[in-house]
Amino acid sequence: MNNSTLQKVSAASLLVALGIIYGDIGTSPLYVMKAIVGDRPISQLLVYGGISCIFWTLTFQTTFKYIFLTLSADNHGEGGVFSLYALVKRFGKGKLVIPTILGATTLLADGIITPPISVASAVEGLQAIVPNLPTIPIVIAILSGLFFFQRFGTQKVGTFFGPAMVVWFLMLFVLGFAQILHHPEILKALNPMYAYELLVEYPKGFWLLGAVFLCTTGAEALYSDLGHCGKKNIRITWVFVKAALLVNYLGQAAWLMTQSDPMLRGRNPFYTIMPEWFLLSGVIIATLAAIIASQALISGSYTLINEAMSLNFWPRVALRNPTDLQGQIYIPSVNTILWMGCVLMVLYFKTSAHMEAAYGFSITIAMLMTSVLLAYYLLFIKKVKAIWVTLILLVFSVIEVSFFIANIVKIKERWMFLFFELFIFLVMYVWYYSRKINNRFLKFTNLTEHVPLLKTLSEDDSIPKYSTHLIYLSKADKNYEIEEKILKSIFSKKPKRADVYWFLHINRTNEPFTLNYQVIELLDDKVIKIVMNVGFRVQPKVELYFKKIVQDLVNNRELNLHIRPDGSSKYNAEPDYKFIILEKFLSVENEFTVKDGLLMHAYYFIKRLSLSDAKAFGLDKSDVAIEKLPIVYQPITKLTLERKLI
């Protein structure tokens, strides 16, 4: 489904939006009211105030900030923190790197707790049917099955997601509406005064914001999934989704107000508003919705890491495309990390009630970082007046900082999470800034000045031919420039003679799905530079692209390649291609400061663990040669070496 299709509104597109976008925020009624009420005595102030806080949080945070404002910040139809960063990075002069890394880190980290809390909350409904049923094995089995099937793709089951979520939201609406009829006075809870009174007058009422925040945690994931459905479809379906959520929350609150206090201890109002005859069906539907919510977050994590790699925030890892569907990817290493994290979460917290205490802390940070990037977007791209941008940023900062403070108490519940988040942050930080240092030491030269020597080498029969087509991957983004190290590779020691010298530059664009190329002929049929423009969501397959370009040039009878030998023979019909990859390593001649030493050694350690350049660029069939280059970033300046006389 391409971006022009995504912008169209149809019954099918609305169904897709319901199936993909709202899994996380749509399953929040499973645990939000339960988290707000907890073991506290039921009172009108608690229940009405909780509902009022939920309503205004969904209105300000989800509807106004994300549905209305943030969805407008689309990058050619794509959303998420990296898409937003790609739009505004040129205005930030490096100041937006840390907010982007923090936003991505926290969003990825909460992808480990959302599947367990959603699935556990749903499965625990079975305890109302079978008391003391051990739910932990069931939750782990469901999550393990979900992660196992990622390798086969979700295209087929994805068609089931939309109708299943329609059933889920209709169930939420009907169950809630039936309870509102018993206590219609609950509608008064939408008055913002009840929210104010809860936060100010209720004992420790402000800290209840940590539980209230659970109702909007899926808003950030909603923005990240923008590219799957388009903003029009999301905005239209949100009307239905918000109505279903609010009616269900109101229904749970209405039920709480009509029951005697002793009956409520430790019970989840989401399940208690269900008729007994419907309970098993309700649990099954809730479990399916939780699985769909988990799937959306898992797919979102793959997309996030894929974008991070393209924007140089993450080391290269193996990617697979399990289906022909555009944008559907599978990353085995991320899948394993998420699965292990989810299982450990279930084993550590055991129940959804304990997970609620740890949930939401990271997303408040992600939302704050999105607000920072959004301010740049409104100011520099949308050209909104600074006074209005400041006012918008102030409003959301007050809301999100309040949620953040209320969630700070959860740190002690999620201390183990901090290690995971720190790991992700450090990997992104080290990879981004080390590559910046690497790029500072790249030296470029004018390729046209060396063309005569390349021509002479190519025609020098006294030197054995190294390859018919010699291809180098270049970082030089200017058409007539090349790295000095590439020229040294060609000319030094044993010169590499070839019929055609190709220099291939991969230009990562700020648009998500760009895929085109330019051909610059520096010497007729001899020295050719190709610039491949590849979108940040496209997985580069350099060998495939290069061979297609050469075939196009041959078919179009350009550059006279069609009348010259390509290296094939009666023994081998394949053209003679040789790709050269120059790999750097730290020379022992470096003398680093402590910070730079840690940064660069960490970078090369991560690089050894990551995917090789050959595999990362899709060079898995042609002849590839790896050349090692020692890199001296900070040469030793003081060398004391004395000659000892015999």
HUKA-V979380 format. One record per residue. N is the residue number from 1. RES is the residue in one small letter. SS is DSSP state (2 for helix, 1 for strand, 0 for the rest). PHI is phi as a letter, one per 20 degrees, with the letter a starting at -180 (NA if undefined). Layout:
n	res	ss	phi
N	RES	SS	PHI
N	RES	SS	PHI
This chain:
n	res	ss	phi
1	m	0	NA
2	n	0	e
3	n	2	f
4	s	2	f
5	t	2	f
6	l	2	f
7	q	0	f
8	k	0	e
9	v	0	d
10	s	0	b
11	a	2	f
12	a	2	f
13	s	2	f
14	l	2	f
15	l	2	f
16	v	2	f
17	a	2	f
18	l	2	f
19	g	2	f
20	i	2	d
21	i	0	f
22	y	0	d
23	g	2	g
24	d	2	f
25	i	2	f
26	g	2	f
27	t	0	e
28	s	2	f
29	p	2	f
30	l	2	f
31	y	0	c
32	v	2	f
33	m	2	f
34	k	2	f
35	a	2	f
36	i	2	f
37	v	2	f
38	g	0	l
39	d	0	d
40	r	0	f
41	p	0	f
42	i	0	f
43	s	0	b
44	q	2	f
45	l	2	f
46	l	2	f
47	v	2	f
48	y	2	f
49	g	2	f
50	g	2	f
51	i	2	f
52	s	2	f
53	c	2	f
54	i	2	f
55	f	2	g
56	w	2	f
57	t	2	f
58	l	2	f
59	t	2	f
60	f	2	f
61	q	2	f
62	t	2	e
63	t	2	f
64	f	2	f
65	k	2	f
66	y	2	e
67	i	2	f
68	f	2	e
69	l	2	e
70	t	2	f
71	l	2	f
72	s	2	f
73	a	0	e
74	d	0	e
75	n	1	d
76	h	0	l
77	g	0	n
78	e	1	d
79	g	0	c
80	g	0	o
81	v	2	f
82	f	2	f
83	s	2	f
84	l	2	f
85	y	2	f
86	a	2	f
87	l	2	f
88	v	2	d
89	k	2	f
90	r	2	f
91	f	2	e
92	g	2	e
93	k	0	l
94	g	0	n
95	k	0	f
96	l	2	e
97	v	2	f
98	i	2	f
99	p	2	g
100	t	2	f
101	i	2	f
102	l	2	f
103	g	2	f
104	a	2	f
105	t	2	f
106	t	2	f
107	l	2	f
108	l	2	f
109	a	2	f
110	d	2	f
111	g	2	f
112	i	2	e
113	i	2	d
114	t	2	f
115	p	2	g
116	p	2	f
117	i	2	f
118	s	2	f
119	v	2	f
120	a	2	f
121	s	2	f
122	a	2	f
123	v	2	f
124	e	2	f
125	g	2	f
126	l	2	f
127	q	2	f
128	a	2	f
129	i	0	e
130	v	0	c
131	p	0	g
132	n	0	m
133	l	0	f
134	p	0	f
135	t	0	e
136	i	2	g
137	p	2	f
138	i	2	f
139	v	2	f
140	i	2	f
141	a	2	f
142	i	2	f
143	l	2	f
144	s	2	f
145	g	2	f
146	l	2	f
147	f	2	f
148	f	2	f
149	f	2	e
150	q	2	f
151	r	2	f
152	f	2	e
153	g	0	n
154	t	0	d
155	q	2	f
156	k	2	f
157	v	2	f
158	g	2	f
159	t	2	f
160	f	2	e
161	f	2	f
162	g	2	g
163	p	2	g
164	a	2	f
165	m	2	f
166	v	2	f
167	v	2	f
168	w	2	f
169	f	2	f
170	l	2	f
171	m	2	f
172	l	2	g
173	f	2	f
174	v	2	f
175	l	2	f
176	g	2	f
177	f	2	f
178	a	2	f
179	q	2	f
180	i	2	f
181	l	2	f
182	h	2	f
183	h	0	b
184	p	2	f
185	e	2	f
186	i	2	f
187	l	2	f
188	k	2	f
189	a	2	f
190	l	2	f
191	n	0	f
192	p	2	f
193	m	2	f
194	y	2	f
195	a	2	f
196	y	2	f
197	e	2	f
198	l	2	f
199	l	2	f
200	v	2	e
201	e	2	e
202	y	0	f
203	p	0	g
204	k	0	l
205	g	2	f
206	f	2	g
207	w	2	f
208	l	2	f
209	l	2	g
210	g	2	f
211	a	2	f
212	v	2	g
213	f	2	g
214	l	2	f
215	c	2	f
216	t	2	c
217	t	0	f
218	g	0	e
219	a	2	f
220	e	2	f
221	a	2	f
222	l	2	g
223	y	2	f
224	s	2	f
225	d	0	e
226	l	2	g
227	g	2	f
228	h	2	f
229	c	2	c
230	g	0	n
231	k	2	f
232	k	2	f
233	n	2	f
234	i	2	f
235	r	2	f
236	i	2	f
237	t	2	f
238	w	2	f
239	v	2	g
240	f	2	f
241	v	2	f
242	k	2	f
243	a	2	f
244	a	2	f
245	l	2	f
246	l	2	f
247	v	2	f
248	n	2	f
249	y	2	f
250	l	2	f
251	g	2	f
252	q	2	f
253	a	2	f
254	a	2	f
255	w	2	f
256	l	2	g
257	m	2	f
258	t	0	d
259	q	0	d
260	s	0	e
261	d	2	g
262	p	2	g
263	m	2	f
264	l	2	e
265	r	0	g
266	g	0	m
267	r	0	d
268	n	0	e
269	p	2	f
270	f	2	f
271	y	2	e
272	t	2	f
273	i	0	e
274	m	0	e
275	p	0	f
276	e	2	g
277	w	2	f
278	f	2	e
279	l	2	g
280	l	2	f
281	s	2	f
282	g	2	f
283	v	2	f
284	i	2	f
285	i	2	f
286	a	2	f
287	t	2	f
288	l	2	f
289	a	2	f
290	a	2	f
291	i	2	f
292	i	2	f
293	a	2	f
294	s	2	f
295	q	2	f
296	a	2	f
297	l	2	f
298	i	2	f
299	s	2	f
300	g	2	f
301	s	2	f
302	y	2	f
303	t	2	f
304	l	2	f
305	i	2	f
306	n	2	f
307	e	2	f
308	a	2	f
309	m	2	f
310	s	2	f
311	l	0	e
312	n	0	m
313	f	0	d
314	w	0	b
315	p	0	f
316	r	0	f
317	v	0	c
318	a	0	f
319	l	0	d
320	r	1	c
321	n	0	d
322	p	0	f
323	t	0	c
324	d	0	e
325	l	0	f
326	q	0	f
327	g	0	n
328	q	0	e
329	i	0	c
330	y	1	c
331	i	0	d
332	p	2	g
333	s	2	f
334	v	2	f
335	n	2	g
336	t	2	f
337	i	2	f
338	l	2	f
339	w	2	f
340	m	2	f
341	g	2	f
342	c	2	f
343	v	2	f
344	l	2	f
345	m	2	f
346	v	2	f
347	l	2	f
348	y	2	f
349	f	2	e
350	k	0	m
351	t	0	c
352	s	2	f
353	a	2	f
354	h	2	f
355	m	2	f
356	e	2	g
357	a	2	f
358	a	2	e
359	y	0	e
360	g	0	o
361	f	2	g
362	s	2	f
363	i	2	f
364	t	2	f
365	i	2	f
366	a	2	g
367	m	2	f
368	l	2	f
369	m	2	f
370	t	2	f
371	s	2	f
372	v	2	f
373	l	2	f
374	l	2	f
375	a	2	f
376	y	2	f
377	y	2	f
378	l	2	f
379	l	2	f
380	f	2	e
381	i	2	d
382	k	0	e
383	k	0	l
384	v	0	f
385	k	0	g
386	a	2	g
387	i	2	f
388	w	2	f
389	v	2	f
390	t	2	f
391	l	2	f
392	i	2	f
393	l	2	f
394	l	2	f
395	v	2	f
396	f	2	f
397	s	2	f
398	v	2	f
399	i	2	f
400	e	2	f
401	v	2	f
402	s	2	f
403	f	2	f
404	f	2	f
405	i	2	f
406	a	2	f
407	n	2	e
408	i	2	g
409	v	2	f
410	k	2	f
411	i	2	g
412	k	2	f
413	e	2	e
414	r	0	c
415	w	2	g
416	m	2	f
417	f	2	f
418	l	2	g
419	f	2	f
420	f	2	f
421	e	2	f
422	l	2	f
423	f	2	f
424	i	2	f
425	f	2	f
426	l	2	f
427	v	2	f
428	m	2	f
429	y	2	f
430	v	2	f
431	w	2	f
432	y	2	f
433	y	2	f
434	s	2	f
435	r	2	f
436	k	2	f
437	i	2	f
438	n	2	g
439	n	2	f
440	r	2	f
441	f	0	e
442	l	0	f
443	k	0	d
444	f	1	d
445	t	1	c
446	n	1	f
447	l	2	f
448	t	2	f
449	e	2	f
450	h	2	d
451	v	2	f
452	p	2	g
453	l	2	f
454	l	2	f
455	k	2	f
456	t	2	f
457	l	2	f
458	s	2	f
459	e	2	e
460	d	0	e
461	d	0	f
462	s	0	f
463	i	0	d
464	p	0	g
465	k	1	f
466	y	1	f
467	s	1	a
468	t	1	f
469	h	1	d
470	l	1	d
471	i	1	d
472	y	1	d
473	l	1	e
474	s	1	d
475	k	0	e
476	a	0	f
477	d	0	e
478	k	0	e
479	n	0	g
480	y	0	d
481	e	1	d
482	i	1	b
483	e	1	f
484	e	2	f
485	k	2	f
486	i	2	f
487	l	2	f
488	k	2	f
489	s	2	f
490	i	2	f
491	f	2	e
492	s	0	f
493	k	0	l
494	k	0	e
495	p	0	g
496	k	0	e
497	r	1	e
498	a	1	b
499	d	1	f
500	v	1	c
501	y	1	d
502	w	1	d
503	f	1	c
504	l	1	d
505	h	1	d
506	i	1	e
507	n	1	d
508	r	1	f
509	t	1	e
510	n	0	f
511	e	0	e
512	p	0	f
513	f	0	c
514	t	0	f
515	l	1	b
516	n	1	b
517	y	1	b
518	q	1	c
519	v	1	d
520	i	1	d
521	e	1	e
522	l	1	e
523	l	1	b
524	d	0	g
525	d	0	m
526	k	0	c
527	v	1	c
528	i	1	c
529	k	1	d
530	i	1	d
531	v	1	d
532	m	1	e
533	n	1	e
534	v	1	c
535	g	1	f
536	f	0	f
537	r	0	d
538	v	0	e
539	q	0	f
540	p	0	f
541	k	0	c
542	v	2	g
543	e	2	f
544	l	2	f
545	y	2	f
546	f	2	f
547	k	2	f
548	k	2	f
549	i	2	f
550	v	2	f
551	q	2	f
552	d	2	f
553	l	2	f
554	v	2	f
555	n	2	f
556	n	0	e
557	r	0	l
558	e	0	e
559	l	0	m
560	n	0	l
561	l	2	f
562	h	2	f
563	i	2	d
564	r	0	c
565	p	0	f
566	d	0	d
567	g	0	n
568	s	0	f
569	s	0	b
570	k	0	f
571	y	0	e
572	n	0	b
573	a	0	e
574	e	0	f
575	p	0	f
576	d	0	e
577	y	1	d
578	k	1	c
579	f	1	e
580	i	1	d
581	i	1	d
582	l	1	e
583	e	1	d
584	k	1	e
585	f	1	b
586	l	1	f
587	s	0	f
588	v	0	f
589	e	0	e
590	n	1	f
591	e	0	c
592	f	0	e
593	t	0	f
594	v	2	g
595	k	2	f
596	d	2	f
597	g	2	f
598	l	2	f
599	l	2	f
600	m	2	f
601	h	2	f
602	a	2	f
603	y	2	f
604	y	2	f
605	f	2	f
606	i	2	f
607	k	2	f
608	r	2	f
609	l	2	e
610	s	0	e
611	l	0	f
612	s	0	f
613	d	2	g
614	a	2	f
615	k	2	f
616	a	2	f
617	f	0	e
618	g	0	m
619	l	0	e
620	d	0	d
621	k	0	d
622	s	0	f
623	d	1	f
624	v	1	c
625	a	1	d
626	i	1	d
627	e	1	d
628	k	1	e
629	l	1	c
630	p	1	f
631	i	1	d
632	v	0	d
633	y	0	e
634	q	0	c
635	p	1	f
636	i	0	f
637	t	0	e
638	k	0	d
639	l	0	c
640	t	0	e
641	l	0	c
642	e	0	d
643	r	0	e
644	k	0	e
645	l	0	f
646	i	0	e
